[in-house]
Amino acid sequence: MRIAVLGAGAWGTTLADMLCRKGLPVRLWAREEDVVRAVNEDHENPSFLPGVKLCPELTAHGDPAAALQGAEAVLVVIPSQFLRRSLESLRGHLPERPVIVCASKGIEMDTLEPMSVVVKEALAGLSPRYAVLSGPSFAFEVARGMPTSVTLGCADRELGRELREAFSTPSFRVYTSTDYRGVELGGAVKNVMAIAAGIADGLGFGHDARAALITRGLAEMSRLGVAMGARAKTFMGLSGMGDLVLTCTGDLSRNRQVGLKLGQGMKLSEIMAGTRTVAEGVKTTEAMHALAKKLGVELPITEQVHRILHEDRPPAQAVKELMTRSLKDEHEEEE
């Protein structure tokens, strides 16, 4: 399977490298000239994946037409808020019924739509076949060949199995699910909870608080997902609980690092000014907050993270408001 990878951040570069080492013909598209040059000449991406030697056969291209030529599957790893615009600009280079595998995690701010809808609308008329790859996976660990398991969501079982075979390696195990909506929403919502977990750690809270936050974060993830047409059980899997636990506890999580600094007293503008990488949870918090109002879904953790990020609410005050909400049965929302 010939694969084009769109987006040369840490995750896009890692997946391109992994597939290339498997022996698949892979072309990586990057907007940054320095990234294209470094991948092709030095077999490295010091801007986004420093210290990792890339497969010598991996080629990077600044011209999207060259990257997409002959591709049988397109792996999209573009930040979610830029996905629609990027696909619209690239659609002239895509065939009819292209296979789009989305590894971007988020909800589009302007439309409040998940990535599956963004892809469908951006490529309207081409009838794209959609799949989403998500699960507990840090780019640096996958790049070093550490054991990782993820989920590939695809409504078409046959296509899902074909992609599962293509993406699986001895150290990267891919499971399939037909609930692509649940898989993509788990990957988006967990970023908001990772910010919350980082805030709790930055405030100096203990393991008790983190465990409670993860558990109640899972409840919010499932509540919103079911309201948007996903299956509740999907959120108990790798793309839900698995990814949630990883990003709420792992120091490699960009979203958790944002929360950690917020909890330590830094302002969001200071934090974002000091990084070249994207913490998807910041925008996803806005989108989820708006979705909660639109769908009438209660998301108390998301609401407080939104207040901290966008209303300058002191983190300690936000925690107090969470802890002093009206008491209730644990599962009354589902009854």
N, C-alpha and C positions, 0 to 999 in steps of 0.2 A: 504494500500500500504506500503510494507516494503521498507525503504529508507536507503541507505548508503550515508553518507556525507563525501566527500574526501577533507580534508583541514580544520584545526581547528584554523584559524585566527579569527578575530572578526566577520566577516560576516558568515563564515562557522559555527562557534559555535552558532551564533544567530539563523540562519535558522534551525540548528539541534534542538536547544532548543525549538523553536517555533513549529516545527512539532511534537516534543515529547510531548509538553503540549497539543497539539491537540488530542493526543492519538494514534498517528502512531508509529509503531516500528521503531526506528531510531538508527543507529550505526554510530559513528563519528570516522574517521580515522585521526590520528595525527602522524607526524614524531617525535615530541618532547616528550621525556619520561616524562618530568615534566608536560606537558599539559595533557597527558593521566592520570597520577597519580592524578592531581588536579581535573579533571573532575569526575573521578570515586570515589575518596575518600572525596573530599570537595565540590563537585558539583559547582565548580568555574573554571574559566580560567583566573587567574590573569595576565598571560603574555599578553593576547590579548583582554580580555573583563573584565577588573577589575571592582569590585563592583557589579557584576551581579550574583545573585544566579540562578543556572541552574536547570532544571527539574531533580528531583531525579532519574527518570527512564532512563535518558540519559546515555549511556555507551560509553566510548572512547576506541579505540584499536590502538596499535602500529603495529599490524599484519594486513596487508591489506586483507588477506584471511578471517580473522575473521570478519572484518567490512563489506566485500562484500558478505558474505555467505547468500544466499537466497534473496538478494536484488532485488526488482522489478523495482526500479529506482535508478540511481546513480546521486547524486547532486555533481557536481564538482566545488570546490571553491579554486582551486590552482592558485597561481599567473601565469599569462598568459605565461610568458617566460619559465616556468617550466612544462607547461601542457603536451606538447608532450612527453617529457621524462618520466613523471610520468605515463601517460596512457600506454605507451609502456611497462613499467615495470609491470603494473597491468593487462594487457590484458589477461593473463593466468587465472585470477580469474573471468573473465566476461563470461556470456553466449552468445549464438548467439543472434543477434539483441537486444543488451542491450539498455535500455532507458537512455540516457545521458542528464541531465539537467545542462547546463553550467551557472554558476554565476561568472565566471572569465571574467574580462573586459580588453581587450587589443588587440593588433595586434602583431603576432609573428615577432620578429626582423629579424631572419635569412631568413625567407621565404616571409615576408610581407603578410602573410595570416591571415584572421580572425579565430576566435576559431572554427567555424563550419568546416572549412577545416582542421584545425589541428586535431580535433576529428576524422573526417572521415579518414584521412591518418594514424593517430596513431593506429586506430582500424580497419584498412583495413582487409577485410576477415570476420569480425564479423557483418558487415552491421548495424552499430549503428543507432538508431532512435534519432534524435537530437532536443533539445529544448534549449532556452536560456531565463534566467530570469534576467530582468534588469529594472531599473527605479529609481526614486528619493527615496533613502532609506539609512539612516545612521544606522549602526548596533546598536549603543547604544539606538537609539530611538525605533527601532523595538523590541529590547530586553526588553524594558520597556513597551511594549504594546501600544505605541502611534500609532494613525491611519496612515497607509501607503498604497499607491497604486502603483503597478508595472505592467509591461507587460511581458507576457510569449510568446515568439516567437516560433512557431512550424509550419512547412509546412503541417503536418498531422493534420487536424482539429479535428478529433476524439481524437487523443492522446493529443492534446493541451487542449481540454475540460476536459479530464480525469485528467491531471496534474493541471489544473486550480482549479478543485474541491479539489484535494489533498492539494494544497499549500495555499488555501484561508482560512482565519480565520476571526473572527469578527473584528479584528484590522488590518488585512493584506489582502487587496483586490487585486485580480489578474485578469487583463484583458488579452485577447489573441489576437494574430496577426499571420497571416501566413507569414508575412515578417520578418522571423528570421534574415536575413542579415541586415536589417535596425535596428532591435532591438539591435543586438550585436555591430554594428558599432556606434550607438548612445552612448552606454555605454563606448566605447573605446575613442571616440573623445572628449567627455565632460571632460575627465581627463586632456587633454592638455589645454583646455580652462580654467579649474579651476586653473592651474598653472599660466596662463596669468592673470586671475583675481586677484590672490594673489599677483603677481608682481605689478599690478596697485595699490592695496591697500597698499602694502609695500612702494611704492613711494609716498604715501599720496594723491593719486587722489581721486576724489569724486564719487558721485552716477552717474553723467553723463557718466563718462568714463566706469563704470561698465556696465551700461545699453547698451552702444554702443558695448562694447566687447561681451556681451552675444548675442546681436542681430546679429552681424557680425560673431560670433562664430557659431551660428546656420546656417548661410549661408554656412560656410566652411564645417560643418558637413553634410549638405544636398548635397552639391556639390560633396564631396568625396563619399558619400553613393550612390548617383545615378550613379556615374561612376563605382561603384563596384556592381551594379545590384539591389540596394535597391529602395524602393518607397519613393518619396519625402515627401508624407504626413505622413509617419511613424515618421519623425523627428519633427513633430508638436505635438506628443503625449508624454506620460510619459517617455518613454525610450530615447527620444530626448530632446525636450524643457524642460520637467519636471526635468530630471536628470541634465541637463545643468544649469538651474537656481539654483538648490539645491547646486551643488558642487562649483558654482561660488560665492555663498553668504554665505554658511554655515561654521561656524568655525570648525565643526567636519570633514571637508574634508581634508584628508591627502595631496592631491595634491595642494589644495589652501594654506595649511600651508607651503609647499615647496616654492611656489611662493612668499608668504608673506616674508619669510626669504631672498629669493633672492633679492626682492625689497628693503629690509632693509640693503643689503650689504654683506650678507653671501655668501660663495662659495658653490657650489653643493656638493663637497666632504665633507665639514664640516657638511652640513645638513644631508646627507645620513649616515654619520658615527654615528650620534646621535640617530638613530631610529632602532627598530627591525622590524617595519612594512614596507610594500611595498607601495610606491607611484607609481602606474602603469603608470601615465602620463609621467614619465621621459623616459622610454623605448618606450612608444607609440609615443612620439614626434619624436624620431628617425625613427620609422617605417613609420609614416605619412609623414614625410619629404621625405623619400625615395619613398613612394607611389606617392606623388605629382609629382615627377620627372618622375616616370615610366608611370603614366597615363596622364601626361600633364594637371594636375588640379592645379589651383591657390589657394594656402592656405597661405595668407600673415601673419596671426596671428601665425599659426604653424611655419612658417619660422623664425619669430623673436624669438619665444620661443626656437626653436632649436638653434639659434645663442647664446642666453643667456646661455642655458644649456650646450652646447657642443662646443661653439667657444669663450666663455668668453666675449661675447658682453655686455657692460654696459647696464643695463635695460633702463636707461633714453635715451640712444642713439637708442635703438631698438624702443622705443615708438616714437621718433622723425621720424624715417624712416617710421613707419606705418602711421603717420599722414601726411606726406609730399609725399605720393605716388601720382601718377597721378590721377586726379579727374575723376569721371565716373558716369553714371546713376546707381541708387541703384540696379536695377534688370537686368542690361545688360547681366550678365552671363547667365541668363535663357532665354534670348530673341533669 
